């Protein structure tokens, strides 16, 4: 009888261990990875908006949007090569994520000077 009881307990312990360790697997966020991949290289789509550069820093650029998006944006420009200077008109591609602050903040993935 004790042997049967011992086997019963070991069965419960085994089930409990499986349930506890099931939550310890490696979770990947495929949608986030896909988003990063697209944002990093997919600039074949149309620009998000056109703007005029009002300030240029080492890691940011401040622009005022033209037309329907006529508000001020501070854009992070990490690893984005561009030649625009203050006063230039530019096309802006972003990651699509905007922080609702004043001014609006976002990350640029491409900046193209309009001739």
C-alpha positions in Angstrom: 0.0 0.0 0.0 2.8 2.4 0.8 4.4 1.7 -2.6 1.2 2.6 -4.3 0.9 5.8 -2.3 4.5 6.7 -3.1 3.9 6.2 -6.9 0.8 8.4 -6.6 2.8 11.2 -5.0 5.5 11.0 -7.5 2.9 11.3 -10.3 1.6 14.5 -8.7 5.1 15.8 -8.3 5.8 15.1 -12.0 2.7 16.8 -13.1 3.4 19.8 -10.9 7.0 20.1 -12.3 5.7 20.0 -15.9 3.2 22.7 -15.2 5.7 24.9 -13.4 8.4 24.6 -16.0 6.0 25.0 -18.9 6.0 28.8 -18.2 9.8 28.9 -18.4 10.2 28.4 -22.1 11.9 30.9 -24.4 9.2 33.3 -25.6 9.8 35.1 -28.8 7.9 38.1 -30.0 7.7 37.5 -33.7 5.5 40.5 -34.4 8.0 42.8 -32.7 10.9 41.2 -34.7 8.9 41.6 -37.9 8.2 45.2 -37.1 11.9 45.9 -36.4 12.9 44.2 -39.7 10.4 46.1 -41.7 11.1 49.4 -40.1 14.8 49.0 -40.6 14.8 48.3 -44.4 11.3 49.0 -45.8 11.6 52.5 -47.0 10.1 51.7 -50.4 6.7 52.8 -49.2 5.7 56.5 -49.5 7.1 59.0 -47.0 5.1 59.5 -43.8 5.1 63.2 -44.3 7.0 66.2 -45.6 8.4 68.9 -43.3 10.8 71.8 -42.9 13.8 71.4 -40.7 13.9 73.9 -37.8 16.6 72.4 -35.7 19.4 69.8 -36.2 21.2 68.1 -33.3 23.6 65.2 -33.1 20.9 62.5 -32.5 17.7 64.4 -33.2 16.1 66.6 -35.8 13.2 69.0 -35.2 10.8 69.6 -38.0 7.5 71.2 -38.7 5.2 69.1 -40.8 3.5 70.5 -43.9 -0.1 70.3 -44.9 -2.3 68.0 -42.8 0.5 67.2 -40.4 1.5 70.8 -39.6 2.8 70.3 -36.1 6.3 70.1 -34.6 8.1 66.8 -34.4 11.3 65.8 -32.6 12.7 62.8 -34.5 15.5 60.5 -33.2 17.9 60.1 -36.0 20.1 57.2 -34.7 22.0 55.6 -37.6 20.2 57.6 -40.2 22.4 59.3 -42.8 21.0 62.5 -44.2 22.2 65.8 -45.5 19.4 68.2 -44.7 20.1 71.5 -42.9 18.0 74.0 -41.0 15.4 75.5 -43.5 15.5 72.5 -45.9 12.3 70.8 -47.0 12.5 67.0 -46.3 10.5 63.8 -46.7 10.3 61.8 -43.5 9.9 58.0 -43.0 9.3 56.9 -39.4 8.8 53.6 -37.5 5.2 54.6 -37.3 5.2 54.9 -33.5 4.6 58.4 -32.2 4.8 59.5 -28.6 1.9 61.8 -27.8 3.8 64.6 -26.2 4.3 68.2 -27.2 6.1 68.3 -29.5 5.4 64.9 -30.9 8.3 62.5 -30.7 9.2 59.6 -33.1 12.1 57.8 -34.6 13.1 58.5 -38.2 14.2 55.6 -40.4 14.9 57.7 -43.5 15.2 61.4 -44.2 15.4 62.7 -47.7 16.0 66.3 -48.7 13.5 67.6 -51.3 15.2 69.6 -54.1 
